[in-house]
Amino acid sequence: MNGIGFLLSPPIAFLFFLGVAFALYALGKAMAPSLTKVGGKLTTYACGEDIPGIKVQFGYRLFFFVALFFTIMHVAVLVIATVPSGKVVFFAIFYLLMIFLSIMALIRRS
């Protein structure tokens, strides 16, 4: 690369913007007032109620359900969008029917 063109390369640009982000973070930290621990300042606000903290264990069951639904629908859209015209359209209708049945099975299972 000639001249200053090397500055546009991804690793150099990443390091540059990483430095800019760190400088903004340091500037914000310097401008912020110091934290003073007062009464309930660090507790969660819940409209004036005292709510004790509880440990919650999240599961991935809903995530996998949504991810599978997302994958099925996007693959179906991709396949249907690329179907050529002609007699092949009947296979696309059959494919949509199978996608519908698989989504119904997914919904009924959960």
Backbone as numpy.savetxt, mean C-alpha at the origin, in Angstrom:
# Nx Ny Nz CAx CAy CAz Cx Cy Cz
29.67 9.59 -19.43 28.82 10.78 -19.43 29.71 12.02 -19.43
29.28 13.01 -20.13 30.08 14.22 -20.22 29.58 15.28 -19.25
30.49 16.14 -18.84 30.12 17.27 -17.99 29.54 16.83 -16.66
28.39 17.40 -16.34 27.74 17.07 -15.07 26.61 16.06 -15.26
26.59 15.36 -16.36 25.57 14.37 -16.64 25.55 13.23 -15.64
26.69 12.97 -14.99 26.74 11.89 -13.99 25.85 12.19 -12.80
25.52 13.46 -12.59 24.63 13.82 -11.47 23.22 13.29 -11.66
22.86 12.98 -12.91 21.53 12.48 -13.19 21.42 10.97 -13.07
22.54 10.32 -12.77 22.47 8.87 -12.61 21.70 8.55 -11.32
20.92 7.46 -11.31 20.08 7.15 -10.15 20.81 7.06 -8.81
21.98 6.40 -8.71 22.63 6.35 -7.39 23.06 7.72 -6.87
23.58 8.57 -7.76 24.01 9.91 -7.34 22.79 10.75 -6.95
21.73 10.67 -7.74 20.50 11.43 -7.42 19.91 10.94 -6.09
19.93 9.62 -5.86 19.42 9.09 -4.60 20.22 9.64 -3.42
21.54 9.61 -3.51 22.36 10.12 -2.42 22.14 11.62 -2.21
21.97 12.36 -3.30 21.72 13.80 -3.18 20.42 14.07 -2.44
19.35 13.40 -2.85 18.05 13.64 -2.21 17.99 13.05 -0.81
18.76 12.02 -0.55 18.87 11.51 0.82 19.51 12.57 1.71
20.53 13.25 1.20 21.16 14.35 1.94 20.19 15.51 2.16
19.40 15.84 1.14 18.40 16.92 1.27 17.37 16.55 2.33
16.90 15.29 2.32 15.91 14.86 3.31 16.50 14.89 4.71
17.74 14.46 4.86 18.38 14.49 6.18 18.55 15.92 6.66
18.89 16.85 5.75 19.03 18.26 6.13 17.69 18.84 6.57
16.60 18.51 5.86 15.28 18.99 6.27 14.87 18.41 7.63
15.19 17.14 7.84 14.88 16.51 9.13 15.66 17.19 10.26
16.94 17.47 10.04 17.75 18.13 11.07 17.26 19.54 11.33
16.86 20.24 10.26 16.34 21.60 10.43 15.03 21.58 11.23
14.14 20.64 10.93 12.89 20.53 11.68 13.12 20.16 13.13
14.09 19.29 13.39 14.41 18.91 14.76 14.98 20.08 15.54
15.78 20.91 14.88 16.36 22.08 15.55 15.29 23.13 15.83
14.28 23.26 14.98 13.24 24.27 15.15 12.15 23.84 16.13
11.99 22.55 16.35 10.90 22.05 17.20 11.20 22.33 18.67
10.15 22.64 19.44 10.37 22.83 20.88 10.68 21.49 21.55
11.40 21.57 22.65 11.74 20.33 23.35 10.50 19.78 24.06
10.47 18.48 24.20 9.33 17.80 24.80 9.45 17.83 26.32
8.39 18.26 26.96 8.35 18.22 28.42 7.27 17.23 28.81
7.63 16.30 29.68 6.68 15.28 30.11 5.75 15.86 31.16
4.49 16.09 30.76 3.49 16.67 31.64 2.29 15.74 31.67
1.90 15.31 32.86 0.69 14.54 33.06 0.36 13.55 31.97
-0.73 13.79 31.25 -1.19 12.88 30.22 -0.81 13.32 28.82
0.27 14.08 28.68 0.65 14.60 27.37 1.00 13.50 26.38
1.58 12.43 26.85 2.01 11.35 25.95 1.01 10.21 25.85
-0.17 10.37 26.47 -1.18 9.31 26.39 -2.07 9.54 25.17
-2.77 8.50 24.76 -3.65 8.59 23.60 -4.88 9.41 23.96
-5.27 10.32 23.08 -6.45 11.14 23.31 -7.68 10.38 22.86
-8.66 10.26 23.74 -9.90 9.57 23.41 -11.08 10.34 23.96
-11.22 11.58 23.56 -12.34 12.44 23.95 -12.46 12.58 25.47
-11.36 12.66 26.15 -11.37 12.86 27.59 -11.50 11.60 28.41
-11.65 10.44 27.78 -11.79 9.19 28.52 -10.41 8.57 28.74
-10.28 7.90 29.87 -9.06 7.14 30.13 -9.26 5.73 29.61
-8.57 5.41 28.55 -8.67 4.08 27.96 -7.35 3.36 28.19
-7.41 2.24 28.89 -6.15 1.51 29.11 -5.65 0.89 27.80
-4.36 0.88 27.64 -3.77 0.29 26.44 -3.84 -1.22 26.49
-4.18 -1.82 25.38 -4.21 -3.27 25.29 -3.37 -3.69 24.09
-2.81 -4.87 24.18 -2.01 -5.38 23.08 -2.94 -6.11 22.11
-2.85 -5.74 20.85 -3.70 -6.33 19.82 -2.80 -7.08 18.85
-3.18 -8.31 18.57 -2.43 -9.12 17.62 -3.23 -9.18 16.31
-2.69 -8.55 15.30 -3.37 -8.54 14.01 -3.03 -9.81 13.23
-3.98 -10.27 12.44 -3.76 -11.43 11.60 -3.75 -11.03 10.13
-3.30 -11.93 9.31 -3.22 -11.66 7.88 -4.38 -12.26 7.11
-5.36 -12.82 7.79 -6.46 -13.50 7.10 -7.20 -12.55 6.16
-7.57 -11.37 6.63 -8.28 -10.41 5.79 -7.39 -9.90 4.67
-6.10 -9.72 4.96 -5.17 -9.25 3.93 -5.11 -10.24 2.77
-4.99 -11.54 3.09 -4.89 -12.54 2.03 -6.20 -12.63 1.24
-7.31 -12.45 1.90 -8.61 -12.43 1.22 -8.66 -11.29 0.21
-8.28 -10.11 0.63 -8.30 -8.94 -0.25 -7.26 -9.09 -1.36
-6.09 -9.62 -1.03 -5.04 -9.79 -2.04 -5.47 -10.79 -3.11
-6.10 -11.87 -2.70 -6.57 -12.86 -3.67 -7.68 -12.29 -4.54
-8.60 -11.56 -3.95 -9.66 -10.90 -4.72 -9.06 -9.91 -5.72
-8.12 -9.11 -5.28 -7.44 -8.13 -6.13 -6.75 -8.82 -7.30
-6.04 -9.92 -7.02 -5.33 -10.63 -8.06 -6.29 -11.23 -9.08
-7.33 -11.88 -8.60 -8.30 -12.50 -9.51 -8.94 -11.44 -10.41
-9.35 -10.34 -9.84 -10.04 -9.32 -10.63 -9.10 -8.66 -11.64
-7.87 -8.39 -11.26 -6.96 -7.73 -12.19 -6.51 -8.66 -13.30
-6.30 -9.92 -13.01 -5.97 -10.86 -14.07 -7.16 -11.03 -15.01
-8.36 -11.06 -14.46 -9.54 -11.16 -15.31 -9.66 -9.96 -16.23
-9.45 -8.78 -15.72 -9.53 -7.57 -16.55 -8.45 -7.60 -17.63
-7.25 -8.02 -17.28 -6.17 -8.10 -18.26 -6.50 -9.10 -19.36
-7.03 -10.25 -19.00 -7.36 -11.27 -20.00 -8.51 -10.79 -20.88
-9.55 -10.25 -20.29 -10.72 -9.80 -21.07 -10.34 -8.62 -21.98
-9.46 -7.74 -21.51 -9.07 -6.59 -22.32 -8.25 -6.99 -23.54
-7.63 -8.16 -23.50 -6.78 -8.57 -24.62 -7.41 -9.67 -25.48
-8.69 -9.94 -25.30 -9.37 -10.97 -26.10 -9.63 -10.41 -27.50
-9.22 -11.15 -28.52 -9.50 -10.68 -29.88 -10.97 -10.87 -30.23
-11.40 -10.19 -31.26 -12.80 -10.33 -31.67 -12.97 -11.61 -32.49
-14.20 -12.02 -32.62 -14.48 -13.23 -33.39 -15.15 -14.26 -32.50
-14.99 -15.53 -32.87 -15.62 -16.61 -32.12 -14.97 -16.86 -30.77
-13.81 -16.28 -30.53 -13.11 -16.45 -29.26 -13.85 -15.75 -28.12
-14.74 -14.84 -28.47 -15.47 -14.08 -27.45 -16.28 -15.02 -26.56
-16.74 -16.13 -27.09 -17.50 -17.08 -26.26 -16.63 -17.67 -25.16
-15.34 -17.88 -25.45 -14.42 -18.34 -24.41 -14.23 -17.27 -23.34
-14.26 -16.01 -23.75 -14.13 -14.91 -22.79 -15.34 -14.87 -21.86
-16.53 -15.11 -22.42 -17.74 -15.14 -21.59 -17.67 -16.31 -20.62
-17.21 -17.46 -21.08 -17.03 -18.62 -20.21 -16.00 -18.30 -19.12
-14.93 -17.62 -19.48 -13.89 -17.22 -18.52 -14.48 -16.30 -17.46
-15.30 -15.34 -17.87 -15.93 -14.44 -16.90 -16.86 -15.20 -15.96
-17.55 -16.19 -16.48 -18.42 -17.02 -15.65 -17.58 -17.76 -14.60
-16.45 -18.31 -15.01 -15.57 -19.02 -14.06 -14.99 -18.05 -13.02
-14.66 -16.85 -13.44 -14.16 -15.84 -12.49 -15.26 -15.50 -11.49
-16.48 -15.34 -11.97 -17.61 -15.06 -11.09 -17.79 -16.18 -10.06
-17.71 -17.42 -10.51 -17.87 -18.55 -9.59 -16.71 -18.61 -8.57
-15.51 -18.29 -9.01 -14.39 -18.31 -8.07 -14.51 -17.19 -7.03
-15.00 -16.03 -7.44 -15.21 -14.93 -6.48 -16.32 -15.31 -5.50
-17.37 -15.94 -6.00 -18.45 -16.38 -5.10 -17.93 -17.42 -4.11
-17.08 -18.33 -4.54 -16.51 -19.32 -3.63 -15.62 -18.64 -2.61
-14.88 -17.63 -3.03 -14.02 -16.89 -2.10 -14.83 -16.15 -1.04
-15.94 -15.55 -1.46 -16.78 -14.80 -0.53 -17.51 -15.75 0.42
-18.01 -16.84 -0.09 -18.75 -17.81 0.75 -17.84 -18.49 1.76
-16.57 -18.65 1.42 -15.62 -19.35 2.31 -15.27 -18.52 3.54
-15.22 -17.21 3.38 -14.79 -16.37 4.51 -15.94 -15.96 5.39
